């Protein structure tokens, strides 16, 4: 098996192992195939008799929130609008989707801060709101309020206390020791349930952290025993998954950001990753609504991260 085929095999194995824990199989593979073929046949018969459907007629403009506050870090909030399913996008329209005239406030119950709109060309979206006073503390609750015209959105999150990994190491592949995964040993914890989200960054090659291939974990099934998490490199873009590289390389220095998150935060990312997987599969449904902890005229997520960072030199 060549390296490219092995990467695809690893991707499928990791994805299936995680999705099987949360996604029910509604019918067998062959039933899905028969259904799909039948659907296509019926569509070919009736489509010429029907008027073209305008899928944008029921579109409702909604504010989309992606906000976070990390342990010892400042709050950061990205505000955009959703778009109709069928629309031609250009650079001007993309800029119009970014909301740059909102009042964004974060409070921890004792202190409050209005975030500042910033522009950073190296990021996308380049416009975001960021704090410079209030920093994240473990165990605290943080409230987000967004005022935009006559619309008001609120959300609440906590920064859970960090859970520390026992050890991390590079695990070479059996058939190619120049490539491999990052393994992380998580020791048995108390009866308290934890939710995790994991990122990595390759020094000198990546400018920021990216979620691993399977980034979200619920320790419900392994909290009472030692557990080794196998981390494969996540993609930087979903636009070219066929040529994506999911292996870490010998000689790389890898930073691992291991984060505890609260349950509503976890449910959002779990739903998001499920939909990313489903939209690429013609036999899987992708009509589920992604859970949101935003209250009011918008959707998205406001989440706290109890982050710890580790370094591995792959050798």
C-alpha positions as CSV (number, residue, x, y, z in Angstrom):
1,X,0.0,0.0,0.0
2,X,1.5,3.4,-1.0
3,X,1.7,6.4,1.3
4,X,-1.3,8.2,-0.3
5,X,-3.5,5.1,0.0
6,X,-2.4,4.6,3.6
7,X,-3.3,8.2,4.5
8,X,-6.8,7.7,3.1
9,X,-7.1,4.5,5.0
10,X,-6.1,6.2,8.2
11,X,-8.5,9.1,7.6
12,X,-11.4,6.7,7.2
13,X,-10.5,4.6,10.2
14,X,-10.3,7.6,12.5
15,X,-13.5,9.1,11.2
16,X,-15.5,5.9,11.4
17,X,-14.2,5.1,15.0
18,X,-15.5,8.5,16.3
19,X,-18.7,8.8,14.2
20,X,-19.9,5.3,15.2
21,X,-20.1,6.5,18.8
22,X,-22.6,9.2,18.0
23,X,-24.3,8.6,14.7
24,X,-26.9,5.9,14.3
25,X,-26.9,3.8,11.2
26,X,-30.5,4.1,9.9
27,X,-30.1,1.5,7.2
28,X,-27.5,-0.8,5.6
29,X,-25.2,0.4,3.0
30,X,-26.9,-1.6,0.2
31,X,-30.3,-0.2,1.2
32,X,-28.9,3.3,0.9
33,X,-27.5,2.5,-2.5
34,X,-30.9,1.2,-3.7
35,X,-32.7,4.2,-2.3
36,X,-30.2,6.6,-4.0
37,X,-30.6,4.8,-7.4
38,X,-34.4,4.9,-7.0
39,X,-34.4,8.5,-6.1
40,X,-32.3,9.4,-9.1
41,X,-34.6,7.4,-11.4
42,X,-37.7,9.1,-10.1
43,X,-36.0,12.5,-10.3
44,X,-35.1,12.0,-14.0
45,X,-38.8,11.2,-14.7
46,X,-40.3,14.1,-13.0
47,X,-37.7,16.9,-13.1
48,X,-38.6,17.9,-16.7
49,X,-42.3,18.4,-15.6
50,X,-41.5,20.7,-12.7
51,X,-40.6,24.4,-12.6
52,X,-37.1,25.3,-11.3
53,X,-37.1,25.7,-7.6
54,X,-35.7,28.8,-6.0
55,X,-34.1,27.6,-2.8
56,X,-33.3,31.1,-1.7
57,X,-37.0,32.3,-1.3
58,X,-37.2,31.1,2.3
59,X,-33.8,32.5,3.3
60,X,-33.7,34.4,6.6
61,X,-30.6,36.5,7.4
62,X,-29.0,35.4,10.7
63,X,-26.0,36.6,12.7
64,X,-23.4,33.9,13.1
65,X,-21.2,34.0,16.1
66,X,-17.8,32.2,16.7
67,X,-16.4,33.3,20.0
68,X,-13.9,32.0,22.5
69,X,-12.0,32.8,25.6
70,X,-9.0,30.7,26.6
71,X,-7.3,30.2,29.9
72,X,-5.0,33.2,30.5
73,X,-6.1,34.7,27.1
74,X,-8.4,37.4,25.9
75,X,-11.8,37.0,24.4
76,X,-12.1,36.9,20.6
77,X,-15.4,37.0,18.7
78,X,-16.0,36.8,14.9
79,X,-19.4,38.0,13.6
80,X,-20.7,37.3,10.2
81,X,-24.0,36.8,8.4
82,X,-25.2,33.5,6.9
83,X,-25.7,33.3,3.1
84,X,-28.3,31.6,0.9
85,X,-27.4,28.1,-0.4
86,X,-27.1,29.2,-4.0
87,X,-25.2,32.4,-4.3
88,X,-22.2,33.7,-6.3
89,X,-19.6,35.0,-4.0
90,X,-16.8,37.5,-4.7
91,X,-14.4,39.4,-2.4
92,X,-16.8,42.4,-2.1
93,X,-19.7,40.2,-0.9
94,X,-17.4,38.4,1.5
95,X,-16.5,41.7,3.2
96,X,-20.2,42.6,3.4
97,X,-20.9,39.4,5.4
98,X,-18.6,40.6,8.2
99,X,-20.3,42.6,10.9
100,X,-18.1,45.5,11.9
101,X,-20.5,47.8,13.7
102,X,-21.5,45.7,16.7
103,X,-21.1,46.3,20.4
104,X,-19.6,43.2,21.9
105,X,-19.3,43.0,25.7
106,X,-17.8,40.2,27.9
107,X,-18.3,40.0,31.6
108,X,-17.2,37.6,34.3
109,X,-19.8,38.8,36.9
110,X,-17.3,41.3,38.5
111,X,-15.5,42.8,35.6
112,X,-16.8,43.9,32.2
113,X,-15.1,44.8,28.9
114,X,-16.2,46.0,25.5
115,X,-14.2,44.3,22.8
116,X,-12.3,46.2,20.2
117,X,-12.8,45.6,16.4
118,X,-9.5,44.6,14.9
119,X,-8.2,43.8,11.4
120,X,-5.6,41.2,10.7
121,X,-4.8,40.5,7.0
122,X,-3.2,37.1,7.7
123,X,-6.5,35.7,9.2
124,X,-9.8,34.9,7.7
125,X,-12.2,36.5,8.3
126,X,-9.8,39.4,8.7
127,X,-12.2,41.4,11.0
128,X,-12.8,40.3,14.6
129,X,-13.5,41.7,18.0
130,X,-10.9,41.1,20.7
131,X,-10.4,42.1,24.3
132,X,-7.2,43.4,26.0
133,X,-8.1,43.5,29.7
134,X,-10.3,40.6,30.8
135,X,-8.4,37.3,30.8
136,X,-9.7,33.8,31.1
137,X,-9.5,32.0,34.5
138,X,-10.3,28.4,35.2
139,X,-13.6,27.8,36.9
140,X,-15.1,31.1,36.0
141,X,-18.2,31.8,33.9
142,X,-18.2,34.4,31.1
143,X,-21.2,36.1,29.7
144,X,-21.3,37.5,26.1
145,X,-23.6,40.2,24.9
146,X,-23.8,41.4,21.3
147,X,-25.8,44.4,20.3
148,X,-26.2,45.0,16.5
149,X,-28.8,47.5,15.5
150,X,-32.1,46.3,17.0
151,X,-30.8,42.8,17.5
152,X,-29.4,41.5,20.8
153,X,-27.6,38.1,21.3
154,X,-26.4,36.6,24.6
155,X,-24.4,33.5,25.6
156,X,-22.8,32.0,28.6
157,X,-19.8,29.7,28.9
158,X,-17.3,28.4,31.5
159,X,-13.6,27.7,31.4
160,X,-13.3,24.3,33.0
161,X,-10.2,23.4,35.0
162,X,-7.5,21.9,32.8
163,X,-7.0,18.2,32.7
164,X,-3.3,17.3,32.2
165,X,-1.9,14.7,29.9
166,X,0.5,12.1,31.4
167,X,2.7,12.0,28.4
168,X,2.8,12.6,24.6
169,X,5.1,11.0,22.0
170,X,5.5,10.5,18.3
171,X,4.4,7.0,17.1
172,X,5.9,6.1,13.7
173,X,3.9,4.0,11.2
174,X,4.8,0.3,10.9
175,X,5.4,0.6,7.1
176,X,7.0,4.1,7.0
177,X,8.8,5.3,10.1
178,X,9.2,8.8,8.6
179,X,5.5,9.4,9.1
180,X,3.2,8.8,12.1
181,X,0.7,10.0,14.7
182,X,1.0,11.8,18.0
183,X,-0.1,9.7,20.9
184,X,-1.3,11.2,24.2
185,X,-1.8,9.3,27.4
186,X,-4.7,10.4,29.5
187,X,-4.7,8.9,33.0
188,X,-7.8,7.7,34.7
189,X,-9.7,10.7,36.3
190,X,-12.3,11.0,39.0
191,X,-16.0,10.3,38.4
192,X,-16.4,13.8,37.0
193,X,-17.1,13.9,33.3
194,X,-14.9,15.9,31.0
195,X,-15.2,17.1,27.4
196,X,-12.1,17.8,25.3
197,X,-11.1,19.5,22.1
198,X,-7.6,19.1,20.7
199,X,-5.4,21.2,18.4
200,X,-1.9,20.9,17.0
201,X,0.6,23.3,15.3
202,X,3.7,22.3,13.5
203,X,6.4,24.9,14.3
204,X,8.0,26.7,11.4
205,X,5.3,25.3,9.1
206,X,2.0,26.5,10.5
207,X,1.2,29.9,11.9
208,X,-1.7,28.9,14.2
209,X,-3.3,25.8,15.8
210,X,-5.6,23.6,13.8
211,X,-8.1,21.0,15.1
212,X,-6.8,17.4,14.8
213,X,-8.5,15.0,12.4
214,X,-10.8,13.8,15.2
215,X,-10.7,16.8,17.7
216,X,-13.6,16.2,20.0
217,X,-13.7,13.7,22.9
218,X,-16.1,12.8,25.6
219,X,-14.5,10.8,28.4
220,X,-17.7,9.1,29.4
221,X,-16.4,5.7,28.1
222,X,-12.8,5.9,29.3
223,X,-12.7,8.2,32.4
224,X,-12.1,5.3,34.8
225,X,-9.1,3.8,32.9
226,X,-5.9,5.0,31.3
227,X,-6.6,5.9,27.7
228,X,-4.2,6.6,24.8
229,X,-5.5,9.2,22.2
230,X,-4.1,8.8,18.7
231,X,-3.9,12.2,17.1
232,X,-3.7,12.5,13.3
233,X,-3.0,15.9,11.7
234,X,-6.2,17.8,10.8
235,X,-6.6,19.6,7.5
236,X,-6.1,23.3,7.1
237,X,-8.8,23.5,4.5
238,X,-11.8,21.3,3.6
239,X,-11.5,22.4,-0.1
240,X,-8.9,19.7,-1.0
241,X,-9.5,16.7,1.3
242,X,-8.3,14.2,-1.4
243,X,-4.8,15.6,-1.3
244,X,-4.8,16.3,2.4
245,X,-1.9,15.0,4.5
246,X,-3.0,13.5,7.8
247,X,0.4,12.4,9.0
248,X,3.0,14.1,11.2
249,X,6.6,13.8,9.9
250,X,9.8,12.7,11.4
251,X,11.8,15.8,12.5
252,X,8.8,18.0,13.0
253,X,8.3,19.9,16.3
254,X,4.6,19.7,17.1
255,X,2.7,21.7,19.7
256,X,-0.4,20.0,21.2
257,X,-3.1,22.2,22.7
258,X,-5.2,20.0,24.9
259,X,-8.4,21.8,26.0
260,X,-11.2,21.1,28.4
261,X,-14.5,22.6,27.4
262,X,-18.0,22.6,28.8
263,X,-20.8,20.4,27.4
264,X,-22.8,23.0,25.4
265,X,-19.5,24.0,23.8
266,X,-18.7,20.4,23.0
267,X,-22.1,19.7,21.5
268,X,-21.7,22.5,19.1
269,X,-18.3,21.2,17.7
270,X,-19.6,17.6,17.8
271,X,-22.5,18.7,15.6
272,X,-20.3,20.8,13.4
273,X,-17.8,18.0,12.7
274,X,-20.7,15.5,12.1
275,X,-22.1,17.8,9.4
276,X,-18.7,18.3,7.8
277,X,-18.4,14.5,7.5
278,X,-22.0,14.1,6.2
279,X,-21.9,16.7,3.5
280,X,-19.1,14.7,1.8
281,X,-21.1,11.5,1.9
282,X,-24.0,11.1,-0.6
283,X,-25.6,8.4,1.6
284,X,-25.6,10.3,4.8
285,X,-28.1,12.9,5.9
286,X,-26.9,16.5,6.4
287,X,-30.1,18.1,7.5
288,X,-29.4,18.1,11.2
289,X,-29.3,21.5,12.9
290,X,-26.0,22.2,14.6
291,X,-26.6,22.9,18.4
292,X,-26.0,26.5,19.4
293,X,-25.6,28.2,22.8
294,X,-26.4,31.6,21.4
295,X,-29.7,33.1,22.7
296,X,-31.5,35.7,20.6
297,X,-31.2,36.7,16.9
298,X,-28.3,34.5,15.9
299,X,-26.6,31.1,16.0
300,X,-23.1,29.8,16.7
301,X,-20.9,29.3,19.7
302,X,-19.4,31.1,22.6
303,X,-16.9,28.8,24.3
304,X,-14.3,28.7,27.0
305,X,-11.1,26.6,26.8
306,X,-9.1,25.3,29.7
307,X,-6.0,24.9,27.6
308,X,-2.6,23.3,28.3
309,X,0.2,23.1,25.6
310,X,2.7,20.4,25.1
311,X,5.6,20.0,22.7
312,X,6.8,16.9,20.9
313,X,9.9,16.6,18.7
314,X,9.2,13.8,16.3
315,X,12.2,11.5,16.6
